[in-house]
């Protein structure tokens, strides 16, 4: 602060006051910095990250899923979708399967301490069969099977499932499919963009492994408002098919997130109010000394306007520094949350910086001015005589 203090003017008075009360300055910085950081972080999560997630969905992302299509109904469904020009993902074979062994180890849900691992070990999987890897999948270990390769029993496993259940590249997995045992090694681990709403599976096998298994088919569709009537037609023509509309699910998820964000926002507002009270309390702690300083400076000829400018500069600079630190912390935290938690491209919004710096300067400056402005109205002689 010393170089800036030598510059003179109201800023010099404000900086000098901050330097005279280092402990109170740090206390106020911590209080306001934390409050502003939480508010900015909420804005980043509620606006930037959620909007980025929604914007990451491609145009005409699938909004309906068809499940339980029988093998003999494939041609009729394909013809119907082609005739109506409905965008779809194609048909994918799948079988209900339960994982019974990883290598020589029997899969027992009670053998896992993690709750997610227990649920995964206890449930049945949709074992998928496909010659081609989905475009939103990425191989993390091993390789995908290539066209023209000799038929080979093998599995490709989603990396999150593998991590939860302790599946390693090269392990042999054993599934029970309607009483039939299906066993094959893991030849690849892959990441899956689940939020793409494409048809994806935890475990995928080559198509030839489905030849002797009881399979059904599923597909995903994009239906606009003009094609809404197709769902009724599908149910009438294919009675066994279940049509799942995911739009209400997405709307409900967003509503829940908004309500949760609102509740957290109220907590953060109270945090900011608490920080304001800390600043007021800190100003009150130094009130007597401030009053004496103001009285001496007025006796030496300092104008009321100059002293008021110094107070505004002091608390405005405090808010500026707190807002700057808060914007930095919120930007870094928001980036980490977006990349690590939501698995979205991280970005730093410039709005966070001007909101943090501008808002911090205005709010803290106003609070500080309200807490100390009465000192300027006390006659200097009254203050000095009270000493």
N, C-alpha and C positions, 0 to 999 in steps of 0.2 A: 504493500500500500504506500510505502514511503515515496516512490517517484511520483505517484499521482497526487499525493498530499502537497507536494511542492509546486503543483501546477496552479494553485490558488483557486479562488471562487468558492461557490457553494459546495462543489464536489470535494474541495479540500477540507471544508468543515465537516462534511459527512464522513469522509474517510478517517479524519482525525478522531471523531467520536467512536467509530467502529474499532479503531486501534486502541483507544483508551479502555475499552471494556471487552477484552478478548474472550473471556469466558462467557459473558452474556451473548456476545456476537456468535460464538460457536453454538451455544444453546439454541438461539433463534434460527440459525442456519439449519441445524439438525431438524428442528420442529417443522419449519416451513418447507425445507427440502424434502422431508419425508412425505408431508401432506401433498405437495405439488407432484412429487414423483408418482404417488399412488393414483392421483386423479389423471395424470397424463397416461400412465400405464393402462388404466381402465379405458381411456379413449383409444389407445392403440389397439387393445384387444377387441373392444366392442365395435370399432369402426374399421380400422385398417385390416386386421387379421380376418375378421368375419367376412368383410367385403372382398378381400383377396381370395378367401376360400370359395365364396360364391362365384367370383369372377373366374376362378380356375376351372370351373365346369365348362366343357366345350359347348358350343351351340348345338342344339338338338341332342343334348345328353339324354340317355335313356331315362324315361320316367314311368315306365310300366315293365313288369317282369311277368313272363309266362312260365309256369312250372308244371311238371307232371304231364308233359305231352308224351303220348305213346309212340313207339317207333313207327307203327303203321299210319300215323296221322301226320308225319313229317311233310310228305309231298303236298297234302291238301293245305297245310298251314303256309308252306312256302309259296304256293300258288296264290293264296288269298292275299298275303302281304305284298307280293309282286303286283297283283292286279290293283290293289289299293294304293300302291306306291308308298308303303310305310317303311320308314328307316328302321332297320333292325340290326342286331349284332350277329345274326345267323343262329343256327341251332347247335347246341352243345350237349353231348351225351354225359350222363352222370349216373352214379349208383350210390345208394346209401350204404355206408361202410363204417365199421367200428374198428379203431386201432387197438389191436390186442397185444402187440409186442414190438419193441424196438431192439433189434438184434436178438440177444438171448434173454432180454429182460422183459418180463410181463408188465403191461401197462396197468397200474393200479392208481386210481385217483387219490387214494389216501396216502400214496407215497410221495405226493407233492405238497410242499408247504404253501406255494403261491396259489391264491384263489383262482386266478385265471387259468393256471395250468390244471388245477383240479377240474374246472368246468370243461376244459378242452378234452381232458383224458376221459371224462365220463360221457361225453356226447357222441352222437354219430356224425360222421363227416359226409359232405357231398363230394364224393371222389369223382373228379372230372377226367374226361378223355379228350385229347386234342392233339392234332398233328402240329399245329402252329401255336407259338407263344403269343399271348395277348400283347398288343402294342404298348400298353402301360406297365408291363412287367420288365424287370431288369435282372439279368443273371448276376448273382453275387459270388457264386462258387460253382465249379463244374461247367457243364454246357448243356444246351437244349438238344434234343434228338433232331437229326437232319433228315430231310426227305431222301428216300432211296437207301437208307441204312438197313441192314438186316434186322428183322424183328427182334426186339429185346425187351424183356420186362424191366421196367425202371420207373422211378418216381421223381417228380420235381416238387419240392416242398417250399412253401412260403417261409421266409426267414424268421418272421415273428413267431409262427407256430413252432418252428424248429428250436428257437431259443427258449420258448416257454416249456416245451416238453423234453428238452435235452437231446434233440435229434441232431446228429452230426452228418456231415457230408460223407457218403460211403456206407452209412448204416443201412441195415436191411429192415424194412418195415413189413409187418404182417397185419393184414386187414381181414375182418370177417364181413363178407358181403352176402347177406341172406343165406348164411350157412356154408358158403364157399370160402375157402382160404385163399387169399391173394397175397403173394409175397414177392418183393422186389427190392433192389438196392436204391438208395437215394443218389442220383447222379447229378443233381443240381439243386442249388438253393437260390431263391429269387425274391426280389422285393415286389410288392403289389401296391398300386395306387388305388386303394379301395374307394376313395372319394370320386373316382371317375365314373362310377355307376355302370361300368362294363361288367360283363359276366366274368367272374373270377372265382378261383378255387384255392383252398389251402393246399391241396394235394392234387397233382395232375399226372396222368399216365398216358402213354401212347394209345392211339385208337384200337390197335389190335388186341390190347388187354381187355377190351370190353366185349369181345365177340361172344363169350360164353356166360356173360353176366346179365342179370336183369336190370336193364337201364331204362331211364326215361330221359326226356330232353327238356331243355329250358332255353329261353331266349329273352332278350331285352329289346324294348321298342321305344320309339319316341312318337307320342301322339299329341298333335296340336288340338286346339279347340274344335276344328272342323272334323277331326277324326275320332271324337269322343265316342260316337255310336259304335265304333268297332269293338269295344269291350263286350257289349251285349251280344254282338254277332259271334264273337269268339266263344263265349260261354255256351251259346246255343248250338254252335256247330261242333264244339269240342267239349262235351260235358265234364270230362275228367280234368280239364285244364283249369288251373287257378290263375287268375289275373290279379297281380299286386300293383296297386297304384302307389308309388313312393312319394308323390307330391305332398299329400297330407302329413306324411312322416317328416319330410323336410321342413314344412311349415311349423309343425309342432316342435321340432328340435330348435328351430330359430326362436320361436316364442319362449321356450324354456330358457334358452341362452339369454334372451333379452330380459326376462324377468330376473334371472340370476344376476345379470350385469347391473340391473337397476338396484337390487338389494345391496350388492357390493358397492355401488356408487354412493348409496346413502351412508354406508360405513365410512367410505373415503371422505365424504363431505364432513362428517363429524370429526374425522381425523384432521382435516384442514382447519376446522373451527377450533379444535384443541390446540393446533399449532398457533393459531391467532391468539388464543388465550395465553399461551406460553410467551409470545412476544409482548403482549400487554403486561403480563406479570413481570417480565424482565425489565420493561420500561419503568414499571412502578418501583422495582428494587433500586434502580439508579435514579429515582425521581429527585431525591434531595440533592444529590451531587449535580444532577443536570440543572436543577433550579439555581444552584449557586453559580454554576458556569454561565448560565444565561444572564443572571444578574450582573456578574462581573463584566461580561462582554457588552451588555447594554450600558453599564457605567462608563466603559471605555469608548463608547460611541457607536457600537454596532447597531444598525437599524433593525426594527422588527422584521422587515422584509428579508434582510440578510439572514437573520437567525431562523426564520421560517424556511427559507431556502435550504439552509444547512440541515434542518431536521428532515425535510423531504428528501434531500440528497442522501442522508444517512440511511433512512429506511428504504428508499428506492433502490440504492445500491445493494442493500442487504437482500431485497427481493430479487434484484437482477442476478446476483451471484447464486442465490438459492434456486431460482428458476433455471439458470444455466446448468447447474449441477443436476437438478431434477430432470431436465430435458435429456441430458446425457445418459443418466441412469435408466430413464424410461425407454429411450431408444435402444440401448443395449439389451435391456430385459425383454422388450417387445420383439427384438430380432431373434433372441434365443428362444423365446416361446414359439414364435412362428416356425422356426427351422426345426427345433428339437421336439416340440409337443405336437404342433399341427402339421409338421412336415410340408410347409409351404415355403415359397421363395422369400427370403428375408429382405426387407427394405426398410429404410429410415425415412419417415415422412417429415418434410420440412415444417409442416403444421405444428408438430410437437415442439419444435424449437421456438417458433414465434409465440405460441401459446404459453409455453413455460416461461420464457424470458419476459414477454409482455405482461402476461397475467401475474407473474410473481412480482414484477416491479410495481404494478398498479395496486395489487391487493396489499402487499406488505407496506408499501408507501402510505396507503390510506390508513391502515391499521395503526402504524407508528405515529402518523400525524394526529389521529384522533386521540391516541394515548398520551401525547405530550404537548399538544397545542396550548393547553391551559397555562403552561409554564410561562408563556410569553405575556400573559395578562397580569402576572403578579408583579407589583412594583419592586424594583431592585432593592430599595432601601429596606423594605419589609423582609426580604429574604436575607439580606446581610445582617440585619439586626437580630434575626432569629438565631443566627450562629453564635 
